[in-house]
Amino acid sequence: MEKHTEIAPKPHQWLAWCATASLIVSSIMASLNWYPWDIMGFMLSNLLWVAVGVLWREKSLVVMNTALTAIYIVGLVFTYLK
């Protein structure tokens, strides 16, 4: 007889789905050239993924999304302060 083991969902899965939805909407805004709103959406998405990474204790999510958020901030600063 075969045993079936269920994989338990990670906690705070709803937050990960919100971050994913935000990322998709931001990508749509980028494709429509809605600058700087698309960048703001990407920053929100990445910050949500940072929160998910912290809650899930996934250092790779935290590092990658923190770096992306910093890159977006630097880009906005250089765009509007030159």
Buried (B, 14 or more C-beta within 10 A) or exposed (E): EEEEEEEEEEEBEEBBEBBBEBBEBBBEBBEEEBEBEBBBBBBBBBBBBBBBBEBBEBEEBBEBBBEBBEBBEEEBEEEEEE
